């Protein structure tokens, strides 16, 4: 059966999806045990990260940019979903959308010259965010089909807010937004206010006051802070992420030596786990603790090789301490000797990679 090779775009999407999923899902289950909350974060992070990674190829961004943005958006969505209860969408989606737009603005920089460009990017991010919420909608018991549409409804307001906060940046040209955009932003503000007022119970004055406070927090304070934080963070991180794009070249050279070191190191651990077990069986009391099988001796040998104490087993007799000392000497010696041998053999190849990357940077 002939294998169908994946094109570079599909392979890039798979890599970004896998990395973002590992980061967001692990954080999600560490922060909250609710499966739907993890689906919210994973879906949003994967959608935004994959979209940014694929579109970032046109502006020279590395896949690490998409992975970083997807992870940040996903973790933020999980945090909001896990910290809030009830009808959370008015509090989760606006800052999450603003954070994603801020990250995009940090990547694009001066190429975003006005409200039209910003609206285009916000629409793309809103569509991706809506797609990322579909797994949650399919898994939720009450089927909130309106949730994936909420990012698109917020596009005019988020565009206005992001444009206002970007008006003093280098390359910004539009002094004023279009009337249609302003009307759309005002309509979103009024619509969100009406939806919040319907859910608040109490006297009319209390309802009005709470609605204003919630509107300012949900549509102004939190999104503005998220936008500025995302833009500042990615602006600072993006130049520093470029170094990860060159790791593959170095790993191709060092993959075999790293594997050889791991094989030798694990062999030493395996051998000494047998020595420890044999000594413990023929000399009862040589070790303090409860070691009942090879798994305990492997764990003890592993921590000993790292120079760490193993809490359940400790050497007591002279023979046991001498055996631990020999193990430590061999482990340290193996690391030093192999490191020196590897560096002397691959240093010319590493120098050639560094020269090539330096030439590419100079040409750019």
C-alpha positions as a Markdown table, in Angstrom:
| # | Residue | x | y | z |
|---|---|---|---|---|
| 1 | Unk | 0.0 | 0.0 | 0.0 |
| 2 | Unk | 1.5 | 3.3 | -1.1 |
| 3 | Unk | 1.9 | 6.0 | 1.6 |
| 4 | Unk | 0.6 | 9.4 | 0.8 |
| 5 | Unk | 3.1 | 12.0 | 2.0 |
| 6 | Unk | 1.8 | 15.0 | 4.0 |
| 7 | Unk | 2.4 | 18.4 | 2.5 |
| 8 | Unk | 4.4 | 20.9 | 4.6 |
| 9 | Unk | 1.3 | 22.9 | 5.5 |
| 10 | Unk | -0.5 | 19.9 | 6.9 |
| 11 | Unk | 2.6 | 18.7 | 8.8 |
| 12 | Unk | 3.0 | 22.2 | 10.3 |
| 13 | Unk | -0.7 | 22.2 | 11.4 |
| 14 | Unk | -0.3 | 18.8 | 13.0 |
| 15 | Unk | 2.9 | 19.8 | 14.9 |
| 16 | Unk | 1.3 | 23.0 | 16.2 |
| 17 | Unk | -1.9 | 21.2 | 17.2 |
| 18 | Unk | -0.1 | 18.4 | 19.0 |
| 19 | Unk | 2.2 | 20.9 | 21.0 |
| 20 | Unk | -0.7 | 23.2 | 22.0 |
| 21 | Unk | -2.9 | 20.3 | 23.0 |
| 22 | Unk | -0.2 | 18.8 | 25.2 |
| 23 | Unk | 0.4 | 22.1 | 27.0 |
| 24 | Unk | -3.2 | 23.3 | 27.4 |
| 25 | Unk | -4.8 | 19.9 | 28.2 |
| 26 | Unk | -2.1 | 19.1 | 30.9 |
| 27 | Unk | -2.6 | 22.6 | 32.4 |
| 28 | Unk | -6.3 | 22.3 | 32.1 |
| 29 | Unk | -6.6 | 19.1 | 34.1 |
| 30 | Unk | -4.1 | 20.4 | 36.6 |
| 31 | Unk | -6.2 | 23.5 | 37.1 |
| 32 | Unk | -9.7 | 22.1 | 36.8 |
| 33 | Unk | -11.2 | 18.6 | 36.6 |
| 34 | Unk | -14.1 | 19.7 | 34.4 |
| 35 | Unk | -13.8 | 18.2 | 30.9 |
| 36 | Unk | -15.8 | 20.9 | 29.2 |
| 37 | Unk | -13.5 | 23.6 | 30.6 |
| 38 | Unk | -10.5 | 21.7 | 29.2 |
| 39 | Unk | -12.3 | 21.4 | 25.9 |
| 40 | Unk | -12.9 | 25.2 | 25.9 |
| 41 | Unk | -9.2 | 25.9 | 26.4 |
| 42 | Unk | -7.9 | 23.2 | 24.1 |
| 43 | Unk | -10.2 | 24.1 | 21.3 |
| 44 | Unk | -9.5 | 27.9 | 21.5 |
| 45 | Unk | -5.8 | 27.4 | 21.8 |
| 46 | Unk | -5.5 | 24.9 | 18.9 |
| 47 | Unk | -7.7 | 27.0 | 16.6 |
| 48 | Unk | -5.8 | 30.2 | 17.3 |
| 49 | Unk | -2.4 | 28.7 | 17.4 |
| 50 | Unk | -2.8 | 26.7 | 14.2 |
| 51 | Unk | -4.3 | 29.8 | 12.4 |
| 52 | Unk | -1.5 | 32.1 | 13.5 |
| 53 | Unk | 1.2 | 29.5 | 12.7 |
| 54 | Unk | -0.1 | 28.9 | 9.2 |
| 55 | Unk | -0.6 | 32.6 | 8.5 |
| 56 | Unk | 2.7 | 33.6 | 10.2 |
| 57 | Unk | 4.7 | 31.8 | 7.5 |
| 58 | Unk | 4.0 | 34.8 | 5.2 |
| 59 | Unk | 5.6 | 37.2 | 7.6 |
| 60 | Unk | 8.6 | 35.0 | 8.6 |
| 61 | Unk | 7.3 | 33.7 | 11.9 |
| 62 | Unk | 8.4 | 30.3 | 13.1 |
| 63 | Unk | 6.1 | 27.5 | 14.2 |
| 64 | Unk | 7.0 | 28.3 | 17.8 |
| 65 | Unk | 5.1 | 31.6 | 17.5 |
| 66 | Unk | 1.9 | 29.7 | 16.7 |
| 67 | Unk | 2.6 | 27.2 | 19.5 |
| 68 | Unk | 3.2 | 30.0 | 22.0 |
| 69 | Unk | 0.2 | 32.0 | 21.0 |
| 70 | Unk | -2.1 | 28.9 | 21.0 |
| 71 | Unk | -0.8 | 27.9 | 24.4 |
| 72 | Unk | -1.3 | 31.4 | 25.9 |
| 73 | Unk | -4.8 | 31.7 | 24.5 |
| 74 | Unk | -5.7 | 28.2 | 25.6 |
| 75 | Unk | -4.4 | 28.5 | 29.1 |
| 76 | Unk | -6.2 | 31.9 | 29.5 |
| 77 | Unk | -9.5 | 30.3 | 28.3 |
| 78 | Unk | -9.1 | 27.4 | 30.7 |
| 79 | Unk | -8.3 | 29.7 | 33.6 |
| 80 | Unk | -11.4 | 31.9 | 32.9 |
| 81 | Unk | -13.6 | 28.8 | 32.4 |
| 82 | Unk | -12.4 | 27.1 | 35.5 |
| 83 | Unk | -12.6 | 30.2 | 37.7 |
| 84 | Unk | -16.1 | 31.2 | 36.7 |
| 85 | Unk | -19.4 | 29.4 | 36.9 |
| 86 | Unk | -22.9 | 29.8 | 35.3 |
| 87 | Unk | -23.3 | 31.9 | 32.2 |
| 88 | Unk | -19.6 | 32.6 | 31.7 |
| 89 | Unk | -19.4 | 33.6 | 28.1 |
| 90 | Unk | -19.7 | 37.3 | 28.5 |
| 91 | Unk | -16.6 | 37.1 | 30.7 |
| 92 | Unk | -14.6 | 34.5 | 28.8 |
| 93 | Unk | -14.9 | 35.4 | 25.2 |
| 94 | Unk | -14.2 | 39.2 | 25.1 |
| 95 | Unk | -10.8 | 39.1 | 26.9 |
| 96 | Unk | -9.8 | 35.9 | 25.1 |
| 97 | Unk | -10.6 | 37.5 | 21.8 |
| 98 | Unk | -8.8 | 40.7 | 22.7 |
| 99 | Unk | -5.8 | 38.7 | 23.9 |
| 100 | Unk | -5.6 | 36.9 | 20.6 |
| 101 | Unk | -5.9 | 40.1 | 18.7 |
| 102 | Unk | -3.2 | 41.7 | 20.8 |
| 103 | Unk | -0.9 | 38.8 | 20.1 |
| 104 | Unk | -1.6 | 39.2 | 16.3 |
| 105 | Unk | -0.9 | 42.9 | 16.5 |
| 106 | Unk | 2.4 | 42.2 | 18.2 |
| 107 | Unk | 3.4 | 39.9 | 15.4 |
| 108 | Unk | 2.3 | 42.0 | 12.5 |
| 109 | Unk | 3.6 | 45.3 | 14.0 |
| 110 | Unk | 3.7 | 48.2 | 11.6 |
| 111 | Unk | 2.0 | 46.2 | 8.8 |
| 112 | Unk | -1.3 | 46.8 | 10.6 |
| 113 | Unk | -1.8 | 50.4 | 9.3 |
| 114 | Unk | -5.4 | 51.1 | 10.2 |
| 115 | Unk | -8.8 | 50.0 | 11.3 |
| 116 | Unk | -9.5 | 48.1 | 8.0 |
| 117 | Unk | -6.4 | 45.9 | 8.5 |
| 118 | Unk | -7.3 | 45.4 | 12.2 |
| 119 | Unk | -10.9 | 44.5 | 11.4 |
| 120 | Unk | -9.7 | 41.9 | 8.9 |
| 121 | Unk | -7.4 | 40.3 | 11.5 |
| 122 | Unk | -10.1 | 40.5 | 14.2 |
| 123 | Unk | -12.6 | 38.7 | 11.9 |
| 124 | Unk | -10.1 | 35.9 | 11.2 |
| 125 | Unk | -9.3 | 35.5 | 14.9 |
| 126 | Unk | -13.1 | 35.5 | 15.7 |
| 127 | Unk | -13.8 | 32.8 | 13.2 |
| 128 | Unk | -10.9 | 30.7 | 14.5 |
| 129 | Unk | -12.1 | 31.2 | 18.1 |
| 130 | Unk | -15.7 | 30.2 | 17.1 |
| 131 | Unk | -14.3 | 27.0 | 15.5 |
| 132 | Unk | -12.3 | 26.3 | 18.6 |
| 133 | Unk | -15.5 | 26.4 | 20.7 |
| 134 | Unk | -17.3 | 23.8 | 18.6 |
| 135 | Unk | -15.9 | 20.8 | 20.5 |
| 136 | Unk | -17.3 | 22.3 | 23.7 |
| 137 | Unk | -20.7 | 22.9 | 22.1 |
| 138 | Unk | -20.8 | 19.2 | 20.9 |
| 139 | Unk | -19.9 | 18.0 | 24.4 |
| 140 | Unk | -22.0 | 20.3 | 26.5 |
| 141 | Unk | -25.3 | 18.9 | 27.8 |
| 142 | Unk | -27.4 | 22.0 | 27.0 |
| 143 | Unk | -26.0 | 22.6 | 23.5 |
| 144 | Unk | -25.2 | 26.4 | 23.6 |
| 145 | Unk | -25.2 | 26.9 | 19.8 |
| 146 | Unk | -25.0 | 30.7 | 20.2 |
| 147 | Unk | -21.5 | 30.5 | 21.8 |
| 148 | Unk | -19.4 | 30.0 | 18.7 |
| 149 | Unk | -21.2 | 33.1 | 17.1 |
| 150 | Unk | -20.3 | 35.4 | 20.0 |
| 151 | Unk | -16.8 | 36.2 | 18.8 |
| 152 | Unk | -18.1 | 37.4 | 15.5 |
| 153 | Unk | -20.7 | 39.6 | 17.2 |
| 154 | Unk | -17.9 | 41.2 | 19.2 |
| 155 | Unk | -15.7 | 42.0 | 16.2 |
| 156 | Unk | -16.7 | 45.7 | 15.8 |
| 157 | Unk | -16.2 | 46.5 | 19.5 |
| 158 | Unk | -12.9 | 44.7 | 19.8 |
| 159 | Unk | -11.7 | 46.3 | 16.6 |
| 160 | Unk | -12.6 | 49.8 | 17.9 |
| 161 | Unk | -10.9 | 49.1 | 21.2 |
| 162 | Unk | -7.7 | 47.7 | 19.6 |
| 163 | Unk | -7.5 | 50.5 | 17.1 |
| 164 | Unk | -7.9 | 53.1 | 19.9 |
| 165 | Unk | -5.1 | 51.5 | 21.8 |
| 166 | Unk | -2.9 | 51.3 | 18.7 |
| 167 | Unk | -3.4 | 54.8 | 17.3 |
| 168 | Unk | 0.0 | 56.0 | 18.6 |
| 169 | Unk | 2.0 | 53.1 | 17.2 |
| 170 | Unk | 4.5 | 53.4 | 14.4 |
| 171 | Unk | 2.9 | 53.0 | 11.0 |
| 172 | Unk | -0.7 | 53.7 | 12.1 |
| 173 | Unk | -2.5 | 55.8 | 9.5 |
| 174 | Unk | -6.2 | 55.8 | 10.2 |
| 175 | Unk | -7.1 | 58.7 | 12.4 |
| 176 | Unk | -10.7 | 57.8 | 12.7 |
| 177 | Unk | -12.7 | 54.6 | 12.3 |
| 178 | Unk | -15.5 | 54.4 | 9.8 |
| 179 | Unk | -19.1 | 55.3 | 10.9 |
| 180 | Unk | -20.2 | 51.7 | 10.2 |
| 181 | Unk | -17.6 | 50.4 | 12.6 |
| 182 | Unk | -18.6 | 52.9 | 15.3 |
| 183 | Unk | -22.2 | 52.0 | 14.9 |
| 184 | Unk | -21.4 | 48.3 | 15.1 |
| 185 | Unk | -19.4 | 48.8 | 18.3 |
| 186 | Unk | -22.1 | 50.9 | 19.9 |
| 187 | Unk | -24.7 | 48.2 | 18.9 |
| 188 | Unk | -22.6 | 45.5 | 20.5 |
| 189 | Unk | -22.2 | 47.5 | 23.7 |
| 190 | Unk | -26.0 | 48.1 | 23.9 |
| 191 | Unk | -26.7 | 44.4 | 23.1 |
| 192 | Unk | -24.4 | 43.1 | 25.8 |
| 193 | Unk | -25.9 | 45.6 | 28.3 |
| 194 | Unk | -29.4 | 44.4 | 27.6 |
| 195 | Unk | -28.4 | 40.7 | 27.9 |
| 196 | Unk | -26.7 | 41.4 | 31.2 |
| 197 | Unk | -29.6 | 43.4 | 32.5 |
| 198 | Unk | -32.1 | 40.6 | 31.8 |
| 199 | Unk | -30.1 | 38.2 | 34.0 |
| 200 | Unk | -29.7 | 40.6 | 37.0 |
| 201 | Unk | -32.5 | 40.6 | 39.6 |
| 202 | Unk | -33.3 | 43.4 | 42.0 |
| 203 | Unk | -34.5 | 47.1 | 42.0 |
| 204 | Unk | -34.1 | 49.1 | 38.8 |
| 205 | Unk | -31.3 | 51.2 | 40.2 |
| 206 | Unk | -29.4 | 48.2 | 41.4 |
| 207 | Unk | -29.9 | 46.5 | 38.0 |
| 208 | Unk | -28.7 | 49.6 | 36.2 |
| 209 | Unk | -25.6 | 50.1 | 38.4 |
| 210 | Unk | -24.6 | 46.4 | 38.2 |
| 211 | Unk | -25.1 | 46.4 | 34.4 |
| 212 | Unk | -22.8 | 49.4 | 34.0 |
| 213 | Unk | -20.1 | 47.9 | 36.2 |
| 214 | Unk | -20.2 | 44.6 | 34.4 |
| 215 | Unk | -20.2 | 46.2 | 31.0 |
| 216 | Unk | -17.1 | 48.3 | 31.9 |
| 217 | Unk | -15.3 | 45.3 | 33.3 |
| 218 | Unk | -16.3 | 42.9 | 30.6 |
| 219 | Unk | -16.0 | 45.0 | 27.5 |
| 220 | Unk | -13.5 | 47.7 | 28.5 |
| 221 | Unk | -11.2 | 46.9 | 31.4 |
| 222 | Unk | -10.6 | 43.2 | 30.9 |
| 223 | Unk | -10.3 | 43.2 | 27.1 |
| 224 | Unk | -8.1 | 46.3 | 27.1 |
| 225 | Unk | -5.8 | 44.8 | 29.7 |
| 226 | Unk | -5.7 | 41.5 | 27.8 |
| 227 | Unk | -5.0 | 43.2 | 24.5 |
| 228 | Unk | -2.1 | 45.3 | 25.9 |
| 229 | Unk | -0.7 | 42.3 | 27.7 |
| 230 | Unk | -0.8 | 40.1 | 24.6 |
| 231 | Unk | 0.8 | 42.7 | 22.3 |
| 232 | Unk | 3.6 | 43.6 | 24.8 |
| 233 | Unk | 4.3 | 39.9 | 25.5 |
| 234 | Unk | 4.6 | 38.7 | 21.9 |
| 235 | Unk | 6.6 | 41.9 | 20.9 |
| 236 | Unk | 9.1 | 41.0 | 23.5 |
| 237 | Unk | 9.1 | 37.3 | 22.9 |
| 238 | Unk | 9.1 | 37.0 | 19.1 |
| 239 | Unk | 12.7 | 38.0 | 18.5 |
| 240 | Unk | 13.8 | 35.5 | 21.2 |
| 241 | Unk | 11.7 | 32.7 | 19.7 |
| 242 | Unk | 13.7 | 32.8 | 16.5 |
| 243 | Unk | 16.5 | 30.8 | 18.1 |
| 244 | Unk | 14.2 | 27.8 | 18.4 |
| 245 | Unk | 13.8 | 27.7 | 14.7 |
| 246 | Unk | 17.4 | 26.8 | 14.4 |
| 247 | Unk | 17.3 | 24.0 | 17.0 |
| 248 | Unk | 16.4 | 21.4 | 14.4 |
| 249 | Unk | 19.8 | 21.9 | 12.7 |
| 250 | Unk | 21.7 | 21.4 | 15.9 |
| 251 | Unk | 19.6 | 18.4 | 17.0 |
| 252 | Unk | 20.2 | 16.6 | 13.7 |
| 253 | Unk | 23.9 | 16.7 | 14.5 |
| 254 | Unk | 23.6 | 15.9 | 18.2 |
| 255 | Unk | 20.8 | 13.3 | 18.0 |
| 256 | Unk | 23.1 | 10.3 | 17.7 |
| 257 | Unk | 25.5 | 11.4 | 20.5 |
| 258 | Unk | 22.6 | 12.2 | 22.8 |
| 259 | Unk | 21.1 | 8.8 | 22.1 |
| 260 | Unk | 24.5 | 7.1 | 22.8 |
| 261 | Unk | 24.8 | 9.0 | 26.1 |
| 262 | Unk | 21.3 | 8.0 | 27.1 |
| 263 | Unk | 21.9 | 4.3 | 26.3 |
| 264 | Unk | 25.2 | 4.2 | 28.3 |
| 265 | Unk | 23.7 | 6.1 | 31.2 |
| 266 | Unk | 20.6 | 3.8 | 31.4 |
| 267 | Unk | 22.9 | 0.8 | 31.1 |
| 268 | Unk | 24.8 | 1.9 | 34.2 |
| 269 | Unk | 21.6 | 2.5 | 36.1 |
| 270 | Unk | 20.3 | -1.0 | 35.1 |
| 271 | Unk | 23.5 | -2.8 | 36.1 |
| 272 | Unk | 23.7 | -1.1 | 39.5 |
| 273 | Unk | 20.1 | -1.8 | 40.2 |
| 274 | Unk | 21.0 | -5.4 | 40.0 |
| 275 | Unk | 24.0 | -5.0 | 42.2 |
| 276 | Unk | 21.9 | -3.2 | 44.8 |
| 277 | Unk | 19.3 | -5.9 | 44.8 |
| 278 | Unk | 21.9 | -8.6 | 45.1 |
| 279 | Unk | 23.6 | -6.9 | 48.0 |
| 280 | Unk | 20.3 | -6.3 | 49.7 |
| 281 | Unk | 19.3 | -10.0 | 49.4 |
| 282 | Unk | 22.6 | -11.5 | 50.5 |
| 283 | Unk | 23.4 | -8.9 | 53.2 |
| 284 | Unk | 20.1 | -8.1 | 55.0 |
| 285 | Unk | 20.3 | -4.7 | 56.6 |
| 286 | Unk | 22.7 | -3.2 | 54.1 |
| 287 | Unk | 20.0 | -0.8 | 53.0 |
| 288 | Unk | 17.4 | 0.9 | 55.2 |
| 289 | Unk | 13.9 | 1.0 | 53.9 |
| 290 | Unk | 11.4 | -1.2 | 52.2 |
| 291 | Unk | 12.7 | -2.4 | 48.8 |
| 292 | Unk | 10.7 | -5.4 | 47.6 |
| 293 | Unk | 11.5 | -5.7 | 44.0 |
| 294 | Unk | 13.5 | -4.6 | 40.9 |
| 295 | Unk | 11.3 | -1.5 | 40.5 |
| 296 | Unk | 12.4 | -0.2 | 43.8 |
| 297 | Unk | 16.1 | -0.9 | 43.0 |
| 298 | Unk | 15.8 | 0.7 | 39.6 |
| 299 | Unk | 14.3 | 3.8 | 41.2 |
| 300 | Unk | 17.0 | 3.9 | 43.8 |
| 301 | Unk | 19.7 | 3.5 | 41.1 |
| 302 | Unk | 18.2 | 6.3 | 39.0 |
| 303 | Unk | 18.1 | 8.8 | 41.8 |
| 304 | Unk | 21.6 | 7.8 | 42.9 |
| 305 | Unk | 22.9 | 8.4 | 39.4 |
| 306 | Unk | 21.4 | 11.9 | 39.6 |
| 307 | Unk | 23.0 | 12.5 | 43.0 |
| 308 | Unk | 19.7 | 12.7 | 44.8 |
| 309 | Unk | 18.5 | 10.8 | 47.9 |
| 310 | Unk | 15.8 | 8.2 | 47.4 |
| 311 | Unk | 13.3 | 8.6 | 50.2 |
| 312 | Unk | 12.4 | 5.0 | 50.8 |
| 313 | Unk | 15.8 | 3.3 | 50.5 |
| 314 | Unk | 19.2 | 4.4 | 51.9 |
| 315 | Unk | 22.6 | 2.7 | 52.1 |
| 316 | Unk | 23.6 | 1.7 | 55.7 |
| 317 | Unk | 26.4 | -0.8 | 55.6 |
| 318 | Unk | 30.0 | 0.0 | 54.4 |
| 319 | Unk | 29.6 | -2.2 | 51.3 |
| 320 | Unk | 26.4 | -0.4 | 50.3 |
| 321 | Unk | 28.0 | 3.0 | 50.7 |
| 322 | Unk | 31.0 | 1.9 | 48.7 |
| 323 | Unk | 28.7 | 0.6 | 46.0 |
| 324 | Unk | 26.9 | 3.9 | 45.8 |
| 325 | Unk | 30.2 | 5.7 | 45.6 |
| 326 | Unk | 31.4 | 3.6 | 42.7 |
| 327 | Unk | 28.0 | 4.2 | 41.0 |
| 328 | Unk | 28.4 | 8.0 | 41.4 |
| 329 | Unk | 31.9 | 8.0 | 40.1 |
| 330 | Unk | 31.0 | 5.9 | 37.0 |
| 331 | Unk | 28.0 | 8.1 | 36.3 |
| 332 | Unk | 29.9 | 11.3 | 36.5 |
| 333 | Unk | 32.9 | 9.9 | 34.6 |
| 334 | Unk | 30.6 | 8.6 | 31.8 |
| 335 | Unk | 29.0 | 12.1 | 31.5 |
| 336 | Unk | 32.4 | 13.9 | 31.4 |
| 337 | Unk | 34.2 | 11.5 | 29.1 |
| 338 | Unk | 31.4 | 11.2 | 26.6 |
| 339 | Unk | 30.7 | 15.0 | 26.6 |
| 340 | Unk | 34.4 | 15.7 | 25.8 |
| 341 | Unk | 34.5 | 13.0 | 23.1 |
| 342 | Unk | 31.2 | 14.2 | 21.5 |
| 343 | Unk | 32.2 | 17.9 | 21.5 |
| 344 | Unk | 35.6 | 17.2 | 19.9 |
| 345 | Unk | 34.0 | 15.1 | 17.1 |
| 346 | Unk | 31.0 | 17.3 | 16.3 |
| 347 | Unk | 32.5 | 20.8 | 16.9 |
| 348 | Unk | 33.4 | 21.3 | 13.2 |
| 349 | Unk | 29.9 | 20.5 | 12.2 |
| 350 | Unk | 28.4 | 22.9 | 14.8 |
| 351 | Unk | 30.8 | 25.6 | 13.7 |
| 352 | Unk | 29.6 | 25.2 | 10.1 |
| 353 | Unk | 25.9 | 25.5 | 11.1 |
| 354 | Unk | 26.7 | 28.6 | 13.2 |
| 355 | Unk | 28.5 | 30.2 | 10.2 |
| 356 | Unk | 25.6 | 29.4 | 7.9 |
| 357 | Unk | 23.1 | 30.9 | 10.2 |
| 358 | Unk | 25.2 | 34.0 | 10.7 |
| 359 | Unk | 25.4 | 34.5 | 7.0 |
| 360 | Unk | 21.7 | 34.1 | 6.7 |
| 361 | Unk | 21.1 | 36.7 | 9.4 |
| 362 | Unk | 23.5 | 39.1 | 7.8 |
| 363 | Unk | 21.8 | 38.8 | 4.4 |
| 364 | Unk | 18.4 | 39.4 | 6.1 |
